[in-house]
Amino acid sequence: MRPLSPRERRLVALGVLVGLVGIVWLAIIGPLVGGFASRAAEREELRATYQRNTRMMAALPVWRAVAETQRRSAPRFAMSAPSESLAGEALKERLRKLSTDEGFAITGVQDLQADAPRGRVRLRADIALNLTQLCEMLRRLETEGPYVVVDYLSISADRAFASGHSAPMDVRLELSAAWRPDAGRAS
């Protein structure tokens, strides 16, 4: 093998120097700089978490007030009863009271608890009433608590059609309402 020329020796020395610098960078400086960068990112994440938690803590009185408002308004959205069957009876009683107040006749009431999802009570009622009574009944069901959902409404005006005179309509109504257990209340 022939000896290297001064120019080739400089190129080999430069290559070895670049290799050593690369090894030093990969072994020492890279992890050191990477550690600084990762700790800086962690600090930023912790700072953001701290600010978010501070905002949440500052909003705690507002959330307590909202929770208290929801607790006070819960009876408007769900029937309180010790059991699901008693909640169904309360819904029937509400419909009976409504029929007494508005002057229409309930011809039949049927429990639909087998079809009801958990936490809801359902019933079907067959009613004979006129249009004004129907509108008032639906308005009261919609606006008075505990709120109910009209799942099904069927109106048949066959008697009026057959006689040619105004006659009560036959209405089939399916209602459902949310209920929540209330062990302190007895019926």
C-alpha positions as CSV (number, residue, x, y, z in Angstrom):
1,M,0.0,0.0,0.0
2,R,1.3,3.3,-0.9
3,P,1.7,6.2,1.6
4,L,-1.1,8.8,1.6
5,S,-0.4,12.2,0.2
6,P,-0.7,15.2,2.5
7,R,-4.0,16.1,0.9
8,E,-5.5,12.6,1.5
9,R,-4.2,12.6,5.1
10,R,-6.1,15.9,5.6
11,L,-9.3,14.4,4.1
12,V,-9.0,11.2,6.3
13,A,-8.3,13.4,9.4
14,L,-11.3,15.6,8.5
15,G,-13.5,12.4,8.1
16,V,-12.3,11.0,11.4
17,L,-12.9,14.5,13.1
18,V,-16.5,14.6,11.6
19,G,-17.0,11.0,12.8
20,L,-15.8,11.8,16.3
21,V,-18.0,15.0,16.4
22,G,-21.0,12.8,15.3
23,I,-20.3,10.2,18.0
24,V,-19.9,12.9,20.6
25,W,-23.2,14.6,19.4
26,L,-25.1,11.3,19.4
27,A,-23.6,10.1,22.7
28,I,-23.5,13.2,24.8
29,I,-24.9,16.4,23.4
30,G,-28.0,15.0,21.7
31,P,-29.5,13.4,24.8
32,L,-28.5,16.4,26.9
33,V,-30.3,18.8,24.5
34,G,-33.2,16.3,24.1
35,G,-33.6,16.2,27.9
36,F,-33.7,20.0,28.1
37,A,-36.4,20.0,25.3
38,S,-38.5,17.3,26.9
39,R,-38.3,18.9,30.3
40,A,-39.4,22.2,28.7
41,A,-42.4,20.5,27.1
42,E,-43.3,18.9,30.4
43,R,-43.1,22.3,32.1
44,E,-45.4,23.8,29.5
45,E,-47.8,20.9,29.9
46,L,-47.8,21.3,33.7
47,R,-48.3,25.0,33.4
48,A,-51.3,24.5,31.1
49,T,-52.7,21.9,33.5
50,Y,-52.2,24.3,36.4
51,Q,-54.0,27.1,34.6
52,R,-56.8,24.8,33.6
53,N,-57.2,23.6,37.2
54,T,-57.0,27.2,38.5
55,R,-59.9,28.1,36.2
56,M,-61.9,25.1,37.3
57,M,-61.3,25.9,40.9
58,A,-62.4,29.5,40.3
59,A,-65.6,28.2,38.6
60,L,-66.4,25.9,41.5
61,P,-68.9,28.2,43.1
62,V,-70.7,28.6,39.8
63,W,-70.9,24.8,39.4
64,R,-72.2,24.4,42.9
65,A,-74.9,27.0,42.2
66,V,-75.8,25.1,39.0
67,A,-75.9,21.8,40.8
68,E,-78.2,23.3,43.5
69,T,-80.5,24.7,40.9
70,Q,-80.7,21.3,39.1
71,R,-81.3,19.6,42.5
72,R,-84.2,21.9,43.2
73,S,-85.7,21.6,39.7
74,A,-85.4,17.7,39.6
75,P,-89.0,17.2,40.6
76,R,-90.1,19.0,37.4
77,F,-88.3,16.5,35.2
78,A,-88.8,13.2,37.0
79,M,-91.5,11.7,39.2
80,S,-90.2,10.9,42.7
81,A,-91.6,7.6,44.1
82,P,-90.3,4.8,46.3
83,S,-90.8,2.2,43.5
84,E,-91.4,2.0,39.7
85,S,-95.0,0.7,40.2
86,L,-95.8,3.6,42.5
87,A,-94.5,6.0,40.0
88,G,-96.8,4.4,37.4
89,E,-99.7,4.9,39.8
90,A,-98.7,8.5,40.3
91,L,-98.8,9.0,36.5
92,K,-102.2,7.4,36.3
93,E,-103.4,9.7,39.2
94,R,-102.1,12.7,37.3
95,L,-104.1,11.7,34.2
96,R,-107.2,11.1,36.4
97,K,-106.8,14.6,38.0
98,L,-106.4,16.1,34.6
99,S,-109.6,14.4,33.4
100,T,-111.5,15.7,36.4
101,D,-110.2,19.3,35.9
102,E,-110.8,19.4,32.2
103,G,-114.1,17.4,32.2
104,F,-113.2,14.5,29.8
105,A,-113.7,10.8,30.3
106,I,-111.0,8.2,30.5
107,T,-112.4,5.0,29.0
108,G,-109.4,2.8,29.8
109,V,-105.8,2.9,31.2
110,Q,-103.2,0.2,30.6
111,D,-99.7,-0.1,32.0
112,L,-96.9,-0.4,29.5
113,Q,-94.1,-1.1,32.0
114,A,-92.9,-4.1,30.1
115,D,-92.0,-1.8,27.1
116,A,-90.6,1.0,29.2
117,P,-86.8,1.6,29.4
118,R,-85.2,1.5,32.9
119,G,-86.0,4.6,34.9
120,R,-89.2,5.4,32.9
121,V,-92.8,4.7,33.5
122,R,-95.3,4.3,30.6
123,L,-99.0,4.0,30.2
124,R,-101.7,4.0,27.5
125,A,-105.0,5.7,28.0
126,D,-108.1,5.7,25.9
127,I,-110.0,9.0,26.3
128,A,-113.2,10.6,25.0
129,L,-113.0,14.4,24.6
130,N,-113.5,17.3,22.3
131,L,-110.9,19.3,20.5
132,T,-110.7,22.1,23.1
133,Q,-110.2,19.6,25.9
134,L,-107.5,17.8,23.9
135,C,-105.6,21.0,23.3
136,E,-105.8,22.0,27.0
137,M,-104.8,18.5,28.2
138,L,-101.7,18.5,25.9
139,R,-100.8,22.0,27.0
140,R,-101.0,21.0,30.7
141,L,-99.0,17.8,30.1
142,E,-96.4,19.8,28.4
143,T,-96.1,22.7,30.9
144,E,-96.9,21.2,34.3
145,G,-94.3,19.2,36.2
146,P,-93.2,16.5,36.3
147,Y,-92.9,16.6,32.6
148,V,-94.2,13.7,30.5
149,V,-93.5,12.7,27.0
150,V,-96.4,11.9,24.6
151,D,-95.0,8.9,22.8
152,Y,-98.1,8.2,20.8
153,L,-101.3,10.1,20.0
154,S,-104.1,8.7,17.8
155,I,-107.3,10.7,17.2
156,S,-110.5,9.1,15.8
157,A,-113.5,11.3,15.0
158,D,-115.7,8.5,13.6
159,R,-118.8,9.4,15.7
160,A,-118.8,12.9,14.4
161,F,-118.3,11.7,10.9
162,A,-121.1,9.2,11.1
163,S,-123.7,11.5,12.7
164,G,-122.7,14.7,11.0
165,H,-122.7,16.6,14.3
166,S,-119.9,17.6,16.7
167,A,-119.2,14.6,19.0
168,P,-116.4,13.6,21.3
169,M,-113.3,12.2,19.7
170,D,-111.8,8.9,20.7
171,V,-108.1,9.5,21.6
172,R,-105.5,6.9,22.3
173,L,-102.5,8.4,24.2
174,E,-99.3,6.8,25.3
175,L,-97.4,8.7,27.9
176,S,-94.0,8.1,29.5
177,A,-92.2,9.9,32.3
178,A,-88.9,9.6,34.0
179,W,-88.9,8.5,37.6
180,R,-86.3,8.6,40.3
181,P,-86.3,6.6,43.6
182,D,-87.4,8.6,46.6
183,A,-87.3,6.4,49.7
184,G,-88.4,9.2,52.0
185,R,-91.7,9.7,50.3
186,A,-94.6,7.4,51.1
187,S,-97.7,7.1,49.0
